[in-house]
Amino acid sequence: MIFLLFMALAGQAAASDAMQHLQAGLEARNQHQVDVEITEFREAARLDPQLADAFVNLGAAYMEKHDYGAAITPLKRALELSPDLLPAHQFLGYALLAQGYAAEAIPHLARAGAQEALGIAQIETGQLTEAVANFTAALPQHPNDPDLLFYLGHSSGLLSKTAIDTLIANHPDSARAHQALGENYLVLRQMPQAEKEYLEALRLRPDLPGLHLELGQVYANSAQWPKAEAEFRAEAKLQPGNAEAAYRLGAALLQQGNAHDALAELKRSNQLKPEMPETLYSLGKAASMTGESAVAEQAWLKVIELEKNTSIAAQGYFGLAGLHRKQGKVAQSQHEMEEFQKLQNTIGPPRSE
C-alpha cells in the first residue's frame, strides 16, 4: 500500500513537472526561441509520456524550425494519445506533405479541413478533380493569394490536359478531337496545321458553336482578312448573341477599311457585353473613321477609364489626341499626346489591331 501511494505521488510530481516544462515551452514560443521550445517540450513529453499537448507542441516547434522530418514522430504520438486533436492532424499533414508523403498526408489534411494543402497533396497523387474543387472552395477566403491562384491554375491546367489527352486517345476522329488539336496548333502559332484541323472539325460538325470563331482567329493571325471575315460572319449568324463573334467580325471589317459595317458590329458587340476595352477601342476607331466623333470620344474615354496604365489605354489617348486635334482643341490634344508618350515609354508601343 505504501509503495502504491509512493508511485502515485511520484506520478503526480512528474505530471506537475511536465506541465511546468510545457508552460516554459509556450513562453519560449512567445519569445520566438525555437530551440528553447524544443528542449522544454521534449522534457515535458519525457516526464509525462501521456501528455498529448507536449507532443503536439514539440511537433509544432520542429515545424517552426522547418525540420519537418523530426516533427512527424511526436505528432503521430500526439494522435495516438488524442485521435481527435485537430492541430495535430493539420501539422502532421503539413509535415508529411513537405517530406513528399502526399498520400499519407491526405487523410490528416482532410480531417483538419486544410483545403489548400489538401489540394496540393491531391495534385501529387493525381486526384485533379478533387484538387480543383478544394482550391476553388478556398479562393473566396483568400482571393488574392498568389500561391493559391498558382495552384488553382496549375491543377485546372493539368485536369484540362488530362481530359484533352483522353479525348484524343479515345475519339481521335471526332470533331472535338480535331478542334482540340486545332487549338493546340493555334497556341503554337502553327497556322496551316491549325487550319487543317478546324476545317476537318467543321466538315464533321458544321454547326458546332465556336469552330468558325476559332478558325477565323487562325485567318486573322495570318492576316487573311477576307477569310477571317467569312468565318466570323458565320459564327455571328450561328450565335447572334455572342459578343466576341460580333467584335471579331467588326475588327476584321475594320482591317479591310469597311468602317461603316464594322461600326454596326462593334456597337452590337458593346450592347451584348458592355465595357470590353478591346471592343470600345475598335468602336472608337470605326466611329472616328465614319465621322461619329462624339461616339469615338465616348468610347476612347471609357477605354482610358477602364484600363489606366496599359497599352490599350495608350491607344485610347492616341485616338483622342488625333480626334481633338482635328476639332481644334490644341491644348487638350497636346495633353493626350503627352499621356500617350508617357505610357508608350513605360510599357512599350501600343499593340496594333
C-alpha positions in Angstrom: 0.0 0.0 0.0 2.8 2.4 0.9 4.6 1.5 -2.3 1.5 2.2 -4.4 1.0 5.5 -2.7 4.6 6.4 -3.3 4.2 5.6 -7.0 1.0 7.7 -7.3 2.7 10.7 -5.6 5.7 10.3 -7.9 3.4 10.3 -10.9 1.7 13.4 -9.8 5.0 15.1 -9.2 6.2 14.1 -12.7 3.0 15.4 -14.2 3.4 18.7 -12.4 7.0 19.0 -13.6 5.8 18.2 -17.2 3.2 20.9 -17.1 5.9 23.4 -15.9 8.1 22.5 -18.9 5.1 22.7 -21.2 4.4 26.2 -19.9 8.0 27.2 -20.3 7.9 26.0 -23.8 4.9 28.1 -24.6 6.6 31.1 -23.1 9.6 30.4 -25.2 7.3 30.3 -28.3 6.1 33.8 -27.4 9.7 34.9 -27.3 10.4 33.2 -30.7 13.1 31.0 -29.0 12.5 27.8 -31.1 15.4 25.8 -29.7 14.3 26.5 -26.1 10.8 25.4 -27.1 12.1 22.1 -28.4 14.1 21.5 -25.2 11.1 22.3 -22.9 8.5 20.4 -24.9 10.8 17.4 -25.2 11.3 17.3 -21.5 7.6 17.7 -20.8 7.0 14.7 -23.1 9.7 12.6 -21.3 8.3 13.4 -17.9 4.7 12.6 -18.9 4.5 10.3 -21.9 0.7 10.5 -21.9 0.6 14.3 -22.3 -0.6 14.8 -25.9 -0.2 18.6 -25.6 3.6 18.1 -25.1 3.9 16.0 -28.2 1.8 18.2 -30.5 3.7 21.3 -29.3 7.0 19.6 -29.8 6.0 18.7 -33.4 4.8 22.3 -33.9 8.2 23.6 -32.7 10.0 21.4 -35.2 7.7 22.7 -37.9 8.7 26.3 -36.9 12.3 25.3 -37.5 11.3 23.7 -40.8 12.6 20.3 -39.5 9.5 18.5 -40.9 11.1 15.1 -40.7 11.6 15.5 -36.9 8.1 16.8 -36.5 6.4 13.6 -37.8 7.2 11.2 -34.8 5.9 13.4 -32.0 2.8 14.4 -34.0 2.0 10.8 -34.6 2.4 10.1 -30.9 0.1 13.0 -30.1 -2.6 11.4 -32.3 -2.1 8.1 -30.7 -2.9 9.7 -27.4 -5.7 12.0 -28.7 -7.0 10.9 -32.1 -9.4 13.9 -32.4 -6.7 16.5 -31.8 -7.2 18.7 -35.0 -4.0 20.8 -34.7 -2.0 17.5 -34.6 -3.8 16.3 -37.8 -3.1 19.6 -39.5 0.6 19.8 -38.5 1.2 16.1 -39.4 -0.5 16.6 -42.7 1.8 19.6 -43.5 4.9 17.7 -42.3 4.1 14.6 -44.3 3.4 16.7 -47.4 6.6 18.6 -47.0 8.5 15.3 -46.8 6.9 14.0 -50.0 4.4 11.6 -48.4 1.4 13.2 -50.1 -0.9 10.1 -50.0 -0.3 9.7 -46.2 -0.9 13.4 -45.7 -4.3 13.5 -47.3 -6.5 11.9 -44.5 -4.9 14.2 -41.9 -5.3 17.4 -44.1 -8.9 16.4 -44.9 -9.7 15.8 -41.2 -8.2 19.3 -40.4 -10.1 21.0 -43.2 -6.8 22.4 -44.7 -8.1 22.8 -48.2 -5.1 24.4 -49.8 -2.6 21.9 -48.5 -5.1 19.1 -49.3 -5.3 20.3 -52.9 -1.5 20.3 -53.2 -1.4 16.7 -51.9 -4.2 15.7 -54.3 -2.2 17.1 -57.3 0.7 15.0 -56.2 -1.5 11.9 -56.1 -3.3 12.6 -59.4 -6.7 13.5 -57.8 -7.0 16.5 -60.0 -10.8 17.0 -59.9 -10.7 17.0 -56.1 -7.7 19.4 -56.1 -9.5 21.9 -58.3 -12.6 21.6 -56.0 -10.5 22.3 -52.9 -8.7 25.3 -54.4 -11.9 26.7 -55.7 -13.5 26.4 -52.3 -10.6 28.1 -50.6 -10.5 31.0 -53.0 -13.2 33.2 -51.5 -11.3 33.3 -48.2 -8.0 34.2 -50.0 -8.9 35.7 -53.3 -5.6 37.4 -54.0 -3.2 34.7 -52.6 -0.6 34.1 -55.2 0.2 30.6 -54.2 -3.5 29.6 -54.2 -4.0 31.3 -57.6 -1.0 29.4 -58.9 -2.2 26.0 -57.7 -5.7 26.6 -58.9 -4.4 27.4 -62.4 -1.9 24.6 -62.3 -4.4 21.9 -61.2 -7.0 23.2 -63.7 -4.5 23.1 -66.5 -3.4 19.5 -65.6 -7.1 18.4 -65.4 -7.8 20.1 -68.8 -4.7 18.4 -70.4 -5.8 15.0 -69.0 -9.3 15.4 -70.4 -8.0 16.5 -73.8 -5.5 13.7 -73.9 -8.3 11.2 -73.1 -10.5 12.8 -75.8 -7.8 12.5 -78.5 -6.8 9.0 -77.4 -10.4 7.6 -77.3 -12.1 9.6 -80.0 -9.3 10.6 -82.5 -11.7 11.0 -85.4 -14.3 13.2 -83.6 -14.9 16.8 -84.3 -13.9 17.7 -80.8 -10.6 15.9 -81.1 -9.8 17.9 -84.3 -10.9 21.1 -82.5 -8.6 20.4 -79.6 -5.7 19.8 -82.0 -6.6 23.0 -83.8 -6.5 24.9 -80.5 -3.1 23.4 -79.7 -1.7 24.4 -83.1 -3.2 27.9 -82.7 -1.4 28.4 -79.4 1.8 27.2 -81.0 1.1 29.6 -83.9 1.3 26.8 -86.4 -1.5 28.2 -88.6 -1.5 25.8 -91.5 -1.9 22.8 -89.2 -4.5 24.6 -87.1 -6.5 25.5 -90.3 -6.4 21.8 -91.4 -7.8 20.6 -88.0 -10.5 23.2 -87.8 -11.7 22.5 -91.3 -11.9 18.8 -90.6 -13.9 19.6 -87.4 -16.3 21.8 -89.4 -16.7 19.1 -92.0 -17.8 16.7 -89.3 -20.0 19.1 -87.4 -20.6 22.3 -89.4 -23.0 23.8 -86.8 -20.8 23.3 -83.8 -20.6 26.6 -81.9 -17.1 28.1 -81.6 -15.5 26.4 -84.6 -16.0 29.3 -87.0 -14.8 31.7 -84.4 -11.6 29.8 -83.8 -10.9 29.2 -87.5 -11.5 32.9 -88.0 -8.8 33.7 -85.5 -6.4 31.4 -87.4 -7.0 33.5 -90.5 -6.8 36.8 -88.5 -3.4 35.8 -87.1 -2.3 35.1 -90.7 -3.7 38.5 -91.9 -6.1 36.7 -94.2 -8.9 39.2 -93.5 -11.5 38.2 -96.1 -11.3 34.6 -94.9 -11.4 35.8 -91.3 -14.4 37.9 -92.0 -16.3 35.0 -93.6 -15.7 32.7 -90.6 -16.6 35.4 -88.0 -19.7 36.2 -90.0 -20.7 32.5 -90.0 -20.2 32.4 -86.2 -22.2 35.6 -85.7 -25.0 34.1 -87.7 -24.8 30.9 -85.8 -24.6 32.7 -82.4 -26.2 36.2 -82.8 -25.9 36.7 -79.0 -22.1 36.1 -79.0 -20.4 39.4 -78.2 -16.9 38.1 -79.2 -18.1 36.9 -82.6 -19.6 40.4 -83.2 -16.4 42.1 -82.1 -14.2 39.8 -84.2 -16.3 40.4 -87.2 -16.2 44.2 -86.6 -12.4 44.1 -86.2 -12.0 42.1 -89.4 -14.2 44.6 -91.3 -12.2 47.5 -89.9 -9.0 45.9 -91.1 -10.4 45.9 -94.6 -11.4 49.5 -94.4 -15.1 48.8 -94.2 -15.6 51.2 -91.2 -19.4 51.6 -91.7 -20.2 47.9 -91.4 -17.6 47.5 -88.7 -19.2 50.2 -86.6 -22.5 48.4 -86.7 -21.0 45.1 -85.5 -18.9 46.8 -82.8 -21.9 48.7 -81.5 -23.8 45.4 -81.4 -20.9 43.7 -79.5 -20.8 46.5 -77.0 -24.5 46.2 -76.4 -24.2 42.4 -75.9 -21.2 42.8 -73.5 -20.7 46.4 -72.4 -17.4 48.0 -71.5 -14.9 45.5 -73.0 -11.8 47.6 -73.6 -10.8 46.0 -77.0 -14.3 46.4 -78.3 -14.5 50.0 -77.2 -11.2 50.9 -78.7 -12.2 49.4 -82.1 -15.6 51.0 -81.8 -13.9 54.4 -81.3 -11.7 53.8 -84.3 -14.6 52.9 -86.6 -16.7 55.8 -85.3 -13.9 58.2 -85.9 -13.4 56.9 -89.5 -17.2 57.3 -90.2 -17.4 60.8 -88.7 -19.2 59.9 -85.5 -16.8 62.0 -83.4 -19.0 62.0 -80.2 -19.3 58.2 -80.3 -15.5 57.9 -80.8 -14.7 60.2 -78.0 -17.0 58.5 -75.6 -15.6 55.1 -76.4 -12.0 56.1 -76.0 -12.6 58.0 -72.8 -14.2 54.8 -71.4 -11.1 52.8 -72.5 -8.9 55.1 -70.5 -11.2 54.9 -67.5 -11.2 51.2 -67.5 -7.6 50.4 -68.4 -5.5 53.1 -66.8 -1.8 52.3 -67.4 -1.9 49.7 -70.2 -1.1 49.6 -73.9 -4.8 49.9 -74.9 -5.1 53.0 -72.7 -2.2 54.4 -74.7 -4.1 53.7 -77.9 -7.1 55.5 -76.4 -5.0 58.6 -75.7 -3.6 58.5 -79.2 -7.0 58.3 -80.7 -8.3 61.1 -78.6 -5.3 63.3 -79.4 -6.0 62.9 -83.2 -9.7 63.5 -82.7 -9.2 66.7 -80.7 -6.5 68.0 -82.9 -9.0 67.8 -85.9 -11.5 69.7 -83.7 -9.0 72.4 -83.0 -8.7 71.6 -79.3 -4.9 72.0 -79.4 -4.2 72.1 -75.6 -6.3 69.0 -75.0 -4.8 67.2 -77.9 -1.3 68.0 -76.7 -2.1 66.7 -73.2 -3.4 63.5 -74.6 -0.3 63.1 -76.7 1.9 63.6 -73.7 -0.1 60.9 -71.8 0.3 58.6 -74.8 4.0 59.1 -75.0 4.3 58.6 -71.2 2.5 55.3 -71.4 4.4 54.3 -74.5 7.8 54.9 -72.8 6.6 52.9 -69.8 5.0 49.9 -71.3 6.2 50.0 -74.9 4.4 50.8 -78.1 0.7 50.0 -78.2 -0.3 46.8 -80.0 -1.6 47.0 -83.5 -5.1 45.8 -84.4 
